[in-house]
């Protein structure tokens, strides 16, 4: 066992100030204390005193010198009573102290053991900085050792400007977590008024007017507590330890209260440190967060400027190249070109469009979700995208199937961004499949989770495991002719809508991209309501 | 009736290229390389349709568009953009642009659109 008692003495510094304070509470806090222990102590003291007195009275004549036996008052019948009274008065205090010591030593060892356990705990907590761990240890040990019904530890939440439950013993966490005490609730006002004194439900309520008492009782009821120990550190309230007893009329004696004060003085600083650490961590996290946001914003601004500049400079020459090729292709009659030349010109037109797409994608990514939002029929956008790809797919023996939820809701988004998502996923799949294979696009609405899920799977060559975490990186590509922005842009758009995208793949078998967008039932309903006619159409054809 | 088209772009080569393309299709074409010149041409040349680049040094396409529409509300204006900046396109449509088209241009679409606008004018709308 650790030398916890000296420790406790040392930590009991603020005790002196605990003794001061409003007299009304001091009186009420102890005037009702009558425990079996006190009764036993009092009767033992009385018994011992009576025995001592009787013995002294009996022995008095023998103790007096023989010459004194002639003195008449020696034989006076009231003398033993007088002697007994003197003994009672003189020996009362020392005897009481002795009895108390003996009792505590032999009969109430269990209690002091409990107190030692708790003081030990307080010592252990001094090196712990984790608020949750401290809170759990305090409430559980306090509750177990003192055999209480409920114990709740509340700590201040500086962000919300109230007190929240850090941990609870004897009632469920979920129920206790609902309790929040605003700084202006009667209980906290009371605690701030009375300082570090322990609040006892009964006496405190009696000392208040009925309205105030009612309000305070509500707070105590919400905490299921009969007692509240405020934890003050340097005048700052760092927590409240509220507890309720198992037996309705339980009372604690002065020694218990003395111990509670020592205990609270010991755990107060631990709690204070943990709270400071927690706040620091929070601030640090916020700082990191805003810093990374700022970096991201700066990066995006730079990309936007660059992309806009590049777009302007590049799109003009591309327009001329593509335009001249188109002029040649439009020639009819005798001027019509050979098929192989036409092919070459078609390629030129197509490739200039692709080159322009690069800057367009970069701009789309850097500009964020600034485009107008509307109710988008995902099915319609998917079909439009599929139509774009149909020509290429038919050339390459690629079979594209779609499987749609019959009750697919409309989605509020920027149409162009949604088109971009489909186009990138499908282009990616077409590239992966190569000459021959299957692509399946699946869309379903998971009503319970309020998630719109778009799955695009292919029977392509698959992605090696070591590349899986890189596919969403910008400019990552395995193809010579690709830029590597498609999946990156898709991911950025998805994130902008609060969604997520992941990929599952097996080399030689194929890949599956799973994109999830949050879509609340409420939103889905609104979307359906807005253009009902079209939504019926889309759900019909989705079957 | 002669079809008159004004092409406004700060890039001379684009102007020249589009000019020859539309002249081959029996249009009477004038060009301008900035906003001020464009306004002057609209007044003097009286085109039915203007192809107007959004991004130009000095008075940009949007400002030019506003002035054209203020002074010659009948003239049809098709905006030509290097990139689809949603905000600018919205702004252009709000200012009264009749359509927009992005570079690289699809000539087939452009020709059809210009012809449509002229047909609309002929019908008196």
Interface residues (C-beta under 8 A of the other chain):
Chain A: X307 X308 X311 X312 X315 X316 X318 X319 X320 X321 X322 X323 X324 X326 X327 X330 X349 X352 X353 X356 X359 X360 X363 X367 X370 X371 X372 X414 X416
Chain B: X11 X13 X14 X17 X18 X21 X55 X82 X83 X84 X85 X86 X87 X90 X102 X103 X104 X105 X106 X107 X108
